[in-house]
Amino acid sequence: MPALSPSTLRPVQTTPRPVALSATLAVNEALARRARAGLPVLPLGFGEAGIPIHPALVRALSEAADRGGYGPVAGSDELRQAVAGYWTRRGLPTAPDRIVAGPGSKPLLFALLLALGGAVAVPAPSWVSYAAQARLLDADPVMIATPPGEGGTPSPALLADACVRARAAGRPLRAVVVTLPDNPTGTLASAGTIQKLCEVARDNDLVIISDEIYRDLLHDPAQTVQSPALWAPERTVVSTALSKNLAAGGWRLGVLRLPEGPFGARLRDSVVGIASEIWSSAPAPVQHAAAYAFTEPEELVERIDLSRRLHASVVRAVADRFTVAGATVPRPRGGFYLYPDLDPLRDRLRADHGVTTGAELTGLLLKDYGVGVLPGSAFGDATDALRMRVAPSLLYGADDEQRLAALESSDPASLPWIATALDRLSEVLSDLTRDALEPLSEVC
């Protein structure tokens, strides 16, 4: 084939749609670049579980490695039956035909929002992808503040008001998202708040999307998540995945539990139809391993219990370091996140560092100290809020030997590699906020 001359080629005039990289992935890549350059890093930005895959899961995956066929769009019978049992054991009786599997909870959420159409109410703050996916669908998210100490759930009163205003504007809300327990704050909404939210949803014909991917990682094993599916079963979709409780984020396997009744059947058909045009089916070997996981064999239940204890211990230790530095920290109750607020140190941060926004604060921490955290504004918080999401789970170890030792330890925060990271965090916070609690007039 003859080579084309330069005069034959013409610049492409089409401009691709600008879509920013997800903030959680962006901070991870920024830290990786620093590490490759030999600069010190303290990785507190990426929401990964930080523990090794259990060998039993690896064996289950290997058993099915020769399964190259696509399989049913909604997921294999084996997987859907296992997931139905998982929810039934949690007080939510579930038929396998109400389960839809996909390559991670993110694409399932996107398919769900696409199927529902219209505007969606999202907690402020909340996981970055809820609002981002709504915008990709040209359905601007309606950000609604959460009750104090109850992250992940829009205030029911504010949600009711938002429904009235949205209808008046000709863009009625179709759905509301909740996260139980919450990312980014690590807190958990009360049963009373969830019940009130269900009443608002029923009064305004909203679909509730309940992201319960962290529900098995409540720090208090005696506590349980009060799912909105208990009070509004006809309109609640529940999602979960393997990525958090079993640290299999890279395997990309998520599931939806759709409502019973006529609406649930129609929604299932729509989601499955969308899936058939986008991903066809989740990977067959991963589905087989996931089916094993959702039957909850004793060895995996034990692993989840250990990881719950590990997350709780290290999150509390990190929260203590921020509290000592003068920050306000809502008590984390699940998962592996905390959400410190440095507003009590605002005057010092402005005087010493010129910091007035959350993005400026986290940018300073990354540039000057190699600390990777995310500003609250990435989660829908106000730009001038000095809150940040901190994810300590990548501190558990540099290799699987250390991570397994952290899992088995009754006091993981005292292990040398974790203690060193915690001390480094204290050094950074001390340098950043030195004499912060003294009146400015005495130190300027």
VOPAGU-2260 file (C-alpha; in pm, 1 decimal, decimal comma):
REM VOPAGU-2260
SITE   aa  ch    i         X         Y         Z
SITE  MET   A    0       0,0       0,0       0,0
SITE  PRO   A    1     154,5     336,6     -97,0
SITE  ALA   A    2     233,0     580,0     181,6
SITE  LEU   A    3      -1,6     874,0     217,5
SITE  SER   A    4     149,8    1215,3     159,1
SITE  PRO   A    5     118,5    1475,9     432,3
SITE  SER   A    6    -107,5    1681,6     205,7
SITE  THR   A    7    -358,0    1395,4     199,8
SITE  LEU   A    8    -399,8    1388,6     578,3
SITE  ARG   A    9    -645,2    1626,8     739,6
SITE  PRO   A   10    -676,2    1713,8    1109,3
SITE  VAL   A   11    -977,6    1559,7    1281,4
SITE  GLN   A   12   -1220,6    1835,8    1372,0
SITE  THR   A   13   -1428,5    1633,4    1617,1
SITE  THR   A   14   -1361,4    1719,9    1982,5
SITE  PRO   A   15   -1401,8    1426,2    2221,6
SITE  ARG   A   16   -1619,1    1485,4    2521,6
SITE  PRO   A   17   -1397,8    1599,6    2809,8
SITE  VAL   A   18   -1426,4    1357,5    3102,0
SITE  ALA   A   19   -1190,6    1397,4    3395,4
SITE  LEU   A   20   -1022,0    1093,8    3545,5
SITE  SER   A   21   -1199,0     975,7    3860,6
SITE  ALA   A   22   -1045,0    1159,2    4156,5
SITE  THR   A   23    -975,3     835,8    4344,9
SITE  LEU   A   24    -783,8     688,7    4050,4
SITE  ALA   A   25    -609,6    1019,0    3978,7
SITE  VAL   A   26    -457,5    1044,4    4326,3
SITE  ASN   A   27    -340,2     685,1    4304,0
SITE  GLU   A   28    -159,4     758,5    3977,0
SITE  ALA   A   29      -6,8    1077,4    4119,0
SITE  LEU   A   30     136,3     883,9    4413,9
SITE  ALA   A   31     269,7     614,7    4179,3
SITE  ARG   A   32     455,1     879,2    3977,5
SITE  ARG   A   33     611,1    1018,2    4295,4
SITE  ALA   A   34     715,0     672,1    4407,1
SITE  ARG   A   35     876,3     597,3    4068,4
SITE  ALA   A   36    1071,3     921,4    4104,0
SITE  GLY   A   37    1207,6     802,2    4438,5
SITE  LEU   A   38    1006,5    1051,7    4642,9
SITE  PRO   A   39     844,5     949,8    4972,8
SITE  VAL   A   40     470,3     884,9    4967,7
SITE  LEU   A   41     200,5     819,7    5223,8
SITE  PRO   A   42     -89,0     659,7    5028,5
SITE  LEU   A   43    -415,8     760,0    5193,5
SITE  GLY   A   44    -626,2     837,2    4887,9
SITE  PHE   A   45    -723,2     518,5    4707,0
SITE  GLY   A   46   -1019,0     313,7    4830,5
SITE  GLU   A   47    -872,3     -33,7    4803,1
SITE  ALA   A   48    -919,0    -297,1    5072,0
SITE  GLY   A   49    -544,5    -353,3    5106,6
SITE  ILE   A   50    -547,2    -724,4    5193,8
SITE  PRO   A   51    -453,8   -1033,0    4990,5
SITE  ILE   A   52    -704,5   -1243,8    4798,9
SITE  HIS   A   53    -793,9   -1553,4    5000,5
SITE  PRO   A   54    -635,1   -1870,0    4852,6
SITE  ALA   A   55    -975,3   -2041,3    4842,8
SITE  LEU   A   56   -1102,0   -1774,0    4605,8
SITE  VAL   A   57    -795,1   -1815,5    4387,7
SITE  ARG   A   58    -860,9   -2189,0    4371,2
SITE  ALA   A   59   -1223,2   -2129,4    4275,6
SITE  LEU   A   60   -1115,5   -1894,2    3999,0
SITE  SER   A   61    -860,9   -2145,6    3869,9
SITE  GLU   A   62   -1121,8   -2422,2    3860,8
SITE  ALA   A   63   -1318,7   -2222,0    3604,4
SITE  ALA   A   64   -1031,6   -2077,9    3403,5
SITE  ASP   A   65   -1132,1   -2285,6    3100,6
SITE  ARG   A   66   -1482,7   -2135,2    3084,6
SITE  GLY   A   67   -1461,1   -1917,1    2776,3
SITE  GLY   A   68   -1829,2   -1889,9    2686,8
SITE  TYR   A   69   -2031,8   -1576,9    2745,4
SITE  GLY   A   70   -2311,1   -1724,4    2956,3
SITE  PRO   A   71   -2641,0   -1556,1    3054,4
SITE  VAL   A   72   -2637,4   -1174,5    3053,8
SITE  ALA   A   73   -2782,2   -1152,3    3406,0
SITE  GLY   A   74   -2526,1   -1397,6    3542,2
SITE  SER   A   75   -2499,3   -1772,0    3582,7
SITE  ASP   A   76   -2767,1   -1967,3    3767,4
SITE  GLU   A   77   -2499,5   -2072,4    4015,8
SITE  LEU   A   78   -2405,7   -1713,7    4094,9
SITE  ARG   A   79   -2758,6   -1575,5    4112,7
SITE  GLN   A   80   -2868,7   -1852,7    4348,9
SITE  ALA   A   81   -2569,9   -1786,1    4574,9
SITE  VAL   A   82   -2635,3   -1411,5    4581,5
SITE  ALA   A   83   -3005,6   -1469,7    4654,0
SITE  GLY   A   84   -2901,4   -1678,4    4953,8
SITE  TYR   A   85   -2661,3   -1405,7    5069,1
SITE  TRP   A   86   -2941,6   -1147,4    5084,1
SITE  THR   A   87   -3194,0   -1390,8    5230,0
SITE  ARG   A   88   -2956,7   -1458,5    5521,4
SITE  ARG   A   89   -2958,3   -1083,5    5585,9
SITE  GLY   A   90   -3332,5   -1066,0    5630,2
SITE  LEU   A   91   -3411,8    -978,5    5268,1
SITE  PRO   A   92   -3576,1   -1285,4    5109,0
SITE  THR   A   93   -3463,5   -1286,5    4747,1
SITE  ALA   A   94   -3544,6   -1490,9    4436,9
SITE  PRO   A   95   -3255,0   -1564,2    4197,2
SITE  ASP   A   96   -3445,4   -1403,9    3907,7
SITE  ARG   A   97   -3413,5   -1067,4    4085,6
SITE  ILE   A   98   -3031,3   -1079,8    4074,3
SITE  VAL   A   99   -2826,5    -921,0    3795,5
SITE  ALA   A  100   -2447,1    -957,3    3786,0
SITE  GLY   A  101   -2200,5    -741,5    3598,5
SITE  PRO   A  102   -1829,5    -659,1    3568,8
SITE  GLY   A  103   -1821,3    -448,9    3885,2
SITE  SER   A  104   -2073,6    -234,1    4069,4
SITE  LYS   A  105   -1975,6      76,2    3869,6
SITE  PRO   A  106   -2109,7     -42,2    3531,4
SITE  LEU   A  107   -2415,4    -185,5    3705,2
SITE  LEU   A  108   -2485,4     153,6    3861,7
SITE  PHE   A  109   -2444,1     322,0    3524,7
SITE  ALA   A  110   -2682,9      74,9    3360,2
SITE  LEU   A  111   -2931,2     130,1    3642,2
SITE  LEU   A  112   -2923,0     509,5    3608,2
SITE  LEU   A  113   -2956,9     475,3    3232,5
SITE  ALA   A  114   -3258,1     246,8    3274,9
SITE  LEU   A  115   -3430,0     480,8    3518,9
SITE  GLY   A  116   -3356,7     805,6    3336,8
SITE  GLY   A  117   -3416,5    1148,5    3487,3
SITE  ALA   A  118   -3256,4    1331,5    3774,6
SITE  VAL   A  119   -3106,9    1156,9    4075,7
SITE  ALA   A  120   -3061,7    1277,7    4433,7
SITE  VAL   A  121   -2715,7    1211,4    4573,5
SITE  PRO   A  122   -2582,2    1257,0    4928,3
SITE  ALA   A  123   -2337,1    1540,7    4983,6
SITE  PRO   A  124   -2068,9    1425,1    5035,3
SITE  SER   A  125   -2076,3    1087,9    4857,2
SITE  TRP   A  126   -1862,5     854,1    4647,1
SITE  VAL   A  127   -1732,3    1041,7    4345,2
SITE  SER   A  128   -1888,9     819,6    4077,0
SITE  TYR   A  129   -2255,2     871,1    4170,5
SITE  ALA   A  130   -2260,5    1233,2    4057,0
SITE  ALA   A  131   -2009,8    1175,0    3777,7
SITE  GLN   A  132   -2219,0     900,0    3619,6
SITE  ALA   A  133   -2535,1    1109,7    3640,2
SITE  ARG   A  134   -2355,8    1389,8    3455,5
SITE  LEU   A  135   -2237,8    1148,7    3187,7
SITE  LEU   A  136   -2605,9    1071,0    3131,0
SITE  ASP   A  137   -2686,3    1445,2    3112,1
SITE  ALA   A  138   -2889,0    1414,4    3431,5
SITE  ASP   A  139   -2735,9    1666,8    3670,1
SITE  PRO   A  140   -2725,6    1517,1    4020,2
SITE  VAL   A  141   -2911,2    1696,8    4294,9
SITE  MET   A  142   -2667,5    1708,4    4587,3
SITE  ILE   A  143   -2841,7    1691,4    4924,7
SITE  ALA   A  144   -2671,3    1733,0    5261,3
SITE  THR   A  145   -2670,1    1442,3    5504,6
SITE  PRO   A  146   -2780,0    1459,5    5870,5
SITE  PRO   A  147   -2491,2    1525,1    6112,8
SITE  GLY   A  148   -2297,0    1205,6    6176,8
SITE  GLU   A  149   -2508,7    1007,3    5927,7
SITE  GLY   A  150   -2316,4    1017,2    5602,7
SITE  GLY   A  151   -2435,4     838,7    5292,7
SITE  THR   A  152   -2803,6     927,4    5331,5
SITE  PRO   A  153   -2961,6    1254,6    5214,6
SITE  SER   A  154   -3155,2    1434,3    5485,3
SITE  PRO   A  155   -3516,7    1316,2    5441,9
SITE  ALA   A  156   -3652,6    1668,1    5501,1
SITE  LEU   A  157   -3415,1    1820,9    5247,3
SITE  LEU   A  158   -3493,4    1539,1    5003,0
SITE  ALA   A  159   -3867,3    1611,0    5028,9
SITE  ASP   A  160   -3800,6    1978,8    4962,9
SITE  ALA   A  161   -3577,5    1894,0    4666,6
SITE  CYS   A  162   -3855,5    1681,6    4516,8
SITE  VAL   A  163   -4096,8    1975,6    4530,3
SITE  ARG   A  164   -3845,7    2213,3    4371,9
SITE  ALA   A  165   -3746,1    1961,4    4103,4
SITE  ARG   A  166   -4109,2    1908,7    3999,3
SITE  ALA   A  167   -4165,8    2284,4    3985,8
SITE  ALA   A  168   -3862,1    2314,9    3757,6
SITE  GLY   A  169   -3996,4    2045,2    3526,2
SITE  ARG   A  170   -3716,6    1797,8    3611,1
SITE  PRO   A  171   -3868,6    1561,3    3867,7
SITE  LEU   A  172   -3637,1    1335,7    4062,2
SITE  ARG   A  173   -3651,6     968,1    3967,5
SITE  ALA   A  174   -3411,7     813,4    4217,9
SITE  VAL   A  175   -3213,0     868,4    4534,8
SITE  VAL   A  176   -2880,2     705,6    4624,2
SITE  VAL   A  177   -2778,6     594,6    4973,8
SITE  THR   A  178   -2458,2     427,6    5090,3
SITE  LEU   A  179   -2463,8     203,0    5399,1
SITE  PRO   A  180   -2212,2     238,9    5558,2
SITE  ASP   A  181   -2078,5     546,8    5391,0
SITE  ASN   A  182   -1791,1     631,1    5162,3
SITE  PRO   A  183   -1632,0     887,6    5221,6
SITE  THR   A  184   -1713,5     942,5    5591,0
SITE  GLY   A  185   -1721,3     585,7    5726,2
SITE  THR   A  186   -2037,6     672,1    5920,3
SITE  LEU   A  187   -2374,1     494,4    5916,2
SITE  ALA   A  188   -2727,1     630,7    5893,9
SITE  SER   A  189   -2967,5     533,3    6170,4
SITE  ALA   A  190   -3269,4     311,9    6117,4
SITE  GLY   A  191   -3494,1     610,7    6190,6
SITE  THR   A  192   -3334,4     819,2    5917,1
SITE  ILE   A  193   -3361,8     533,6    5668,1
SITE  GLN   A  194   -3729,9     482,6    5752,2
SITE  LYS   A  195   -3802,7     853,2    5701,2
SITE  LEU   A  196   -3615,9     849,1    5370,9
SITE  CYS   A  197   -3828,6     554,0    5258,3
SITE  GLU   A  198   -4143,9     750,2    5340,6
SITE  VAL   A  199   -4023,1    1043,2    5131,3
SITE  ALA   A  200   -3931,8     807,7    4847,2
SITE  ARG   A  201   -4277,7     648,0    4853,5
SITE  ASP   A  202   -4455,1     985,1    4869,4
SITE  ASN   A  203   -4256,0    1112,7    4570,6
SITE  ASP   A  204   -4231,8     787,2    4371,0
SITE  LEU   A  205   -3851,7     767,4    4394,8
SITE  VAL   A  206   -3646,5     456,0    4333,9
SITE  ILE   A  207   -3395,2     399,3    4614,6
SITE  ILE   A  208   -3050,6     279,9    4510,8
SITE  SER   A  209   -2887,2     136,1    4823,1
SITE  ASP   A  210   -2513,9      79,3    4781,1
SITE  GLU   A  211   -2428,6    -171,8    5054,7
SITE  ILE   A  212   -2084,4    -271,1    4933,2
SITE  TYR   A  213   -1935,8    -204,7    5280,3
SITE  ARG   A  214   -2216,5    -362,2    5484,7
SITE  ASP   A  215   -2005,7    -662,9    5589,7
SITE  LEU   A  216   -1732,9    -433,3    5722,5
SITE  LEU   A  217   -1916,2    -265,3    6009,8
SITE  HIS   A  218   -1660,7    -217,3    6284,6
SITE  ASP   A  219   -1897,0    -345,6    6552,9
SITE  PRO   A  220   -1979,3    -707,4    6456,7
SITE  ALA   A  221   -2293,9    -691,1    6670,1
SITE  GLN   A  222   -2434,7    -411,1    6454,8
SITE  THR   A  223   -2620,0    -462,1    6126,5
SITE  VAL   A  224   -2707,6    -238,9    5832,9
SITE  GLN   A  225   -3073,3    -135,4    5821,4
SITE  SER   A  226   -3135,5    -153,7    5447,8
SITE  PRO   A  227   -3413,3      58,1    5295,0
SITE  ALA   A  228   -3525,2    -266,2    5128,9
SITE  LEU   A  229   -3672,0    -356,8    5469,3
SITE  TRP   A  230   -3921,2     -66,5    5458,4
SITE  ALA   A  231   -3955,2       3,8    5087,3
SITE  PRO   A  232   -3903,8    -334,4    4919,4
SITE  GLU   A  233   -4111,6    -242,2    4614,8
SITE  ARG   A  234   -3877,3      40,7    4513,2
SITE  THR   A  235   -3530,7     -40,6    4652,0
SITE  VAL   A  236   -3238,0    -169,4    4447,4
SITE  VAL   A  237   -2946,4    -300,3    4654,6
SITE  SER   A  238   -2592,7    -337,7    4522,6
SITE  THR   A  239   -2277,8    -506,0    4645,2
SITE  ALA   A  240   -1958,2    -660,2    4508,8
SITE  LEU   A  241   -1644,4    -857,6    4592,9
SITE  SER   A  242   -1414,9    -555,9    4597,4
SITE  LYS   A  243   -1437,6    -440,9    4959,5
SITE  ASN   A  244   -1515,2    -727,8    5198,0
SITE  LEU   A  245   -1297,7    -976,0    5004,3
SITE  ALA   A  246   -1049,9    -730,8    4846,6
SITE  ALA   A  247   -1116,7    -853,6    4491,7
SITE  GLY   A  248   -1154,9    -514,3    4327,2
SITE  GLY   A  249    -944,1    -614,6    4029,8
SITE  TRP   A  250   -1172,9    -907,3    3953,7
SITE  ARG   A  251   -1458,0    -669,2    3865,2
SITE  LEU   A  252   -1768,5    -850,5    3981,8
SITE  GLY   A  253   -2075,7    -673,8    4118,8
SITE  VAL   A  254   -2440,3    -766,7    4171,6
SITE  LEU   A  255   -2776,7    -592,7    4197,2
SITE  ARG   A  256   -3076,9    -708,9    4397,0
SITE  LEU   A  257   -3382,9    -572,9    4215,8
SITE  PRO   A  258   -3726,1    -523,6    4375,8
SITE  GLU   A  259   -4000,0    -783,6    4366,6
SITE  GLY   A  260   -4321,8    -703,6    4184,0
SITE  PRO   A  261   -4406,0    -563,3    3840,6
SITE  PHE   A  262   -4172,1    -264,7    3861,9
SITE  GLY   A  263   -3878,0    -485,0    3961,2
SITE  ALA   A  264   -3946,4    -715,7    3666,6
SITE  ARG   A  265   -3955,2    -424,1    3420,8
SITE  LEU   A  266   -3640,1    -274,4    3569,7
SITE  ARG   A  267   -3461,5    -607,5    3544,7
SITE  ASP   A  268   -3552,2    -637,8    3177,9
SITE  SER   A  269   -3422,3    -288,3    3111,8
SITE  VAL   A  270   -3093,2    -336,2    3298,1
SITE  VAL   A  271   -3032,4    -673,5    3133,9
SITE  GLY   A  272   -3108,0    -523,7    2792,9
SITE  ILE   A  273   -2855,5    -245,6    2852,3
SITE  ALA   A  274   -2599,8    -497,8    2978,0
SITE  SER   A  275   -2648,5    -707,2    2665,4
SITE  GLU   A  276   -2539,0    -412,4    2453,5
SITE  ILE   A  277   -2245,2    -305,4    2669,2
SITE  TRP   A  278   -2070,9    -597,7    2840,7
SITE  SER   A  279   -2267,5    -909,6    2737,4
SITE  SER   A  280   -2183,2   -1094,5    3056,5
SITE  ALA   A  281   -1944,6   -1084,9    3349,7
SITE  PRO   A  282   -1631,6   -1306,3    3313,3
SITE  ALA   A  283   -1733,8   -1669,4    3360,8
SITE  PRO   A  284   -1435,5   -1773,1    3579,1
SITE  VAL   A  285   -1493,8   -1477,3    3811,2
SITE  GLN   A  286   -1863,6   -1559,6    3835,2
SITE  HIS   A  287   -1775,6   -1910,9    3950,0
SITE  ALA   A  288   -1543,8   -1776,1    4219,8
SITE  ALA   A  289   -1805,0   -1518,6    4320,3
SITE  ALA   A  290   -2068,8   -1788,8    4354,4
SITE  TYR   A  291   -1840,3   -1964,3    4600,2
SITE  ALA   A  292   -1783,7   -1638,5    4788,5
SITE  PHE   A  293   -2154,1   -1555,6    4818,5
SITE  THR   A  294   -2229,2   -1896,1    4972,5
SITE  GLU   A  295   -2016,6   -1763,8    5262,1
SITE  PRO   A  296   -1801,0   -2062,6    5350,2
SITE  GLU   A  297   -1647,6   -2051,5    5695,2
SITE  GLU   A  298   -1296,3   -1970,8    5574,2
SITE  LEU   A  299   -1417,4   -1656,9    5393,1
SITE  VAL   A  300   -1640,0   -1548,9    5681,3
SITE  GLU   A  301   -1333,3   -1570,6    5905,5
SITE  ARG   A  302   -1130,6   -1363,1    5658,6
SITE  ILE   A  303   -1396,2   -1092,4    5649,9
SITE  ASP   A  304   -1407,1   -1085,6    6030,4
SITE  LEU   A  305   -1030,4   -1037,4    6042,5
SITE  SER   A  306   -1040,3    -763,2    5781,5
SITE  ARG   A  307   -1319,1    -585,6    5970,5
SITE  ARG   A  308   -1103,1    -585,5    6281,6
SITE  LEU   A  309    -800,6    -462,2    6087,5
SITE  HIS   A  310    -989,5    -178,3    5919,0
SITE  ALA   A  311   -1144,4     -66,3    6246,9
SITE  SER   A  312    -812,2     -65,0    6431,7
SITE  VAL   A  313    -615,2     132,9    6175,3
SITE  VAL   A  314    -896,7     376,6    6095,9
SITE  ARG   A  315    -929,3     455,2    6467,8
SITE  ALA   A  316    -554,5     504,7    6499,1
SITE  VAL   A  317    -549,9     746,2    6204,4
SITE  ALA   A  318    -853,1     930,1    6342,0
SITE  ASP   A  319    -669,7     972,7    6671,3
SITE  ARG   A  320    -371,3    1132,5    6493,9
SITE  PHE   A  321    -598,4    1384,8    6323,0
SITE  THR   A  322    -781,7    1457,8    6647,8
SITE  VAL   A  323    -456,1    1526,7    6830,1
SITE  ALA   A  324    -360,4    1767,6    6550,8
SITE  GLY   A  325    -679,5    1967,4    6615,3
SITE  ALA   A  326    -911,2    1830,1    6345,5
SITE  THR   A  327   -1271,4    1727,4    6402,2
SITE  VAL   A  328   -1330,9    1365,5    6300,4
SITE  PRO   A  329   -1675,8    1201,7    6279,4
SITE  ARG   A  330   -1650,3     856,8    6434,8
SITE  PRO   A  331   -1603,1     596,2    6158,2
SITE  ARG   A  332   -1831,2     295,8    6200,1
SITE  GLY   A  333   -1764,3      88,2    5891,0
SITE  GLY   A  334   -1532,7      33,4    5598,5
SITE  PHE   A  335   -1185,0     185,5    5580,6
SITE  TYR   A  336   -1238,8     559,5    5553,2
SITE  LEU   A  337   -1249,7     864,0    5774,9
SITE  TYR   A  338   -1341,4    1223,0    5697,4
SITE  PRO   A  339   -1147,4    1469,2    5914,6
SITE  ASP   A  340   -1237,9    1836,6    5911,1
SITE  LEU   A  341    -951,9    2084,6    5955,1
SITE  ASP   A  342   -1180,7    2385,4    5983,4
SITE  PRO   A  343   -1071,3    2445,5    6346,0
SITE  LEU   A  344    -724,3    2509,5    6199,5
SITE  ARG   A  345    -843,0    2733,5    5916,1
SITE  ASP   A  346    -683,1    3057,0    6040,8
SITE  ARG   A  347    -342,3    2894,8    6081,4
SITE  LEU   A  348    -358,0    2718,1    5745,8
SITE  ARG   A  349    -447,8    3043,7    5572,4
SITE  ALA   A  350    -180,0    3244,7    5753,1
SITE  ASP   A  351     104,1    2994,3    5711,8
SITE  HIS   A  352      19,5    2829,4    5380,3
SITE  GLY   A  353    -236,7    3046,0    5202,3
SITE  VAL   A  354    -480,3    2754,1    5214,3
SITE  THR   A  355    -847,8    2847,7    5187,0
SITE  THR   A  356   -1001,0    2547,7    5005,1
SITE  GLY   A  357    -999,2    2172,0    5043,3
SITE  ALA   A  358    -825,5    2125,4    4708,1
SITE  GLU   A  359    -549,1    2366,7    4809,5
SITE  LEU   A  360    -503,2    2175,4    5133,9
SITE  THR   A  361    -479,5    1832,0    4974,7
SITE  GLY   A  362    -262,1    1972,1    4694,5
SITE  LEU   A  363     -21,8    2105,0    4956,5
SITE  LEU   A  364     -15,7    1771,5    5137,7
SITE  LEU   A  365      70,1    1591,5    4814,4
SITE  LYS   A  366     325,6    1839,0    4680,5
SITE  ASP   A  367     517,0    1917,4    5000,5
SITE  TYR   A  368     471,9    1596,7    5199,6
SITE  GLY   A  369     380,9    1317,8    4957,3
SITE  VAL   A  370      54,6    1253,4    5140,9
SITE  GLY   A  371    -222,0    1145,3    4905,6
SITE  VAL   A  372    -572,4    1228,5    5026,9
SITE  LEU   A  373    -882,1    1359,3    4849,6
SITE  PRO   A  374   -1055,7    1691,0    4917,2
SITE  GLY   A  375   -1417,3    1692,7    5025,2
SITE  SER   A  376   -1500,7    1888,9    4710,7
SITE  ALA   A  377   -1429,6    1572,0    4507,6
SITE  PHE   A  378   -1724,4    1414,0    4690,8
SITE  GLY   A  379   -1965,0    1704,1    4645,0
SITE  ASP   A  380   -1864,5    1904,7    4950,1
SITE  ALA   A  381   -1828,4    2283,6    4938,0
SITE  THR   A  382   -1504,3    2400,7    4776,1
SITE  ASP   A  383   -1402,6    2600,6    5083,9
SITE  ALA   A  384   -1459,8    2307,5    5321,4
SITE  LEU   A  385   -1134,1    2183,3    5472,7
SITE  ARG   A  386   -1257,1    1825,3    5489,1
SITE  MET   A  387   -1080,6    1534,8    5324,5
SITE  ARG   A  388   -1131,4    1165,2    5273,8
SITE  VAL   A  389    -856,5     953,8    5421,9
SITE  ALA   A  390    -823,7     584,9    5326,7
SITE  PRO   A  391    -554,3     411,9    5539,1
SITE  SER   A  392    -596,6      62,1    5393,2
SITE  LEU   A  393    -283,3      79,4    5177,3
SITE  LEU   A  394     -76,0     113,2    5495,8
SITE  TYR   A  395    -130,2    -252,8    5586,1
SITE  GLY   A  396     191,2    -369,0    5425,1
SITE  ALA   A  397     427,8    -352,5    5130,1
SITE  ASP   A  398     375,9    -719,8    5046,2
SITE  ASP   A  399     140,0   -1005,6    5124,3
SITE  GLU   A  400     354,0   -1127,0    5413,4
SITE  GLN   A  401     310,8    -796,0    5594,0
SITE  ARG   A  402     -57,9    -770,1    5500,9
SITE  LEU   A  403    -131,6   -1116,7    5635,4
SITE  ALA   A  404      55,3   -1031,3    5953,6
SITE  ALA   A  405    -163,0    -720,5    5986,2
SITE  LEU   A  406    -474,7    -933,8    5940,3
SITE  GLU   A  407    -369,1   -1173,9    6213,3
SITE  SER   A  408    -250,4    -908,0    6459,3
SITE  SER   A  409    -465,9    -815,7    6757,3
SITE  ASP   A  410    -304,0    -469,7    6749,9
SITE  PRO   A  411    -211,3    -396,1    6387,8
SITE  ALA   A  412    -144,7     -27,1    6452,1
SITE  SER   A  413     156,3    -128,4    6661,5
SITE  LEU   A  414     322,6    -329,5    6382,7
SITE  PRO   A  415     646,5    -154,3    6281,9
SITE  TRP   A  416     550,2     -67,0    5924,6
SITE  ILE   A  417     205,4      62,8    6020,8
SITE  ALA   A  418     337,7     246,4    6326,2
SITE  THR   A  419     601,8     414,3    6109,3
SITE  ALA   A  420     334,6     534,6    5867,0
SITE  LEU   A  421     120,2     664,1    6152,6
SITE  ASP   A  422     417,1     850,2    6300,7
SITE  ARG   A  423     491,1    1001,9    5961,1
SITE  LEU   A  424     131,8    1122,1    5942,4
SITE  SER   A  425     165,5    1282,4    6285,1
SITE  GLU   A  426     487,5    1454,2    6175,7
SITE  VAL   A  427     318,0    1593,6    5866,8
SITE  LEU   A  428      15,3    1718,1    6060,0
SITE  SER   A  429     237,9    1868,8    6327,5
SITE  ASP   A  430     444,7    2053,6    6068,8
SITE  LEU   A  431     135,4    2162,6    5878,5
SITE  THR   A  432     -47,5    2294,3    6183,2
SITE  ARG   A  433     235,3    2382,3    6420,2
SITE  ASP   A  434     114,5    2592,9    6709,7
SITE  ALA   A  435    -222,5    2589,3    6538,4
SITE  LEU   A  436    -416,9    2602,3    6859,6
SITE  GLU   A  437    -235,7    2914,0    6984,8
SITE  PRO   A  438    -394,6    3253,0    6908,4
SITE  LEU   A  439    -252,3    3399,3    6589,7
SITE  SER   A  440    -171,4    3725,9    6764,2
SITE  GLU   A  441      77,8    3544,3    6985,4
SITE  VAL   A  442     268,0    3363,9    6712,0
SITE  CYS   A  443     267,9    3609,0    6417,0
